[in-house]
Amino acid sequence: MNSADKSYLNRLEKIRELLQDEEKFPLLYKFKFIVPSDKVNELTGLLKDDLEKGRELSTRPSSKGKYTSVTMSKIVKNADEVIAIYQKVSIIEGVISL
């Protein structure tokens, strides 16, 4: 495992600990991502199975159209569900998870 992978895993663990300490589960969690606009379909395709009935993804392009923000709200049972979604989208080149 290289240092970038270790750093990524450390960040995820810190997020998990923070969520467990600060949030009361289950809760409605808002996921926000920024992706290059040509990757929006890839991101929404990955998140499609995580959408709950009656909920939608919202998207908003940047002023120059180079990037798009994607927001999804989901009821999560625990911090591991949040981390799993962040890990799922991390395979998309250029994605920024907020």
Helices and strands as residue ranges (DSSP letters): H 3-22, E 27-36, G 37-39, H 40-47, G 48-50, E 58-61, E 67-76, H 79-89, E 96-97
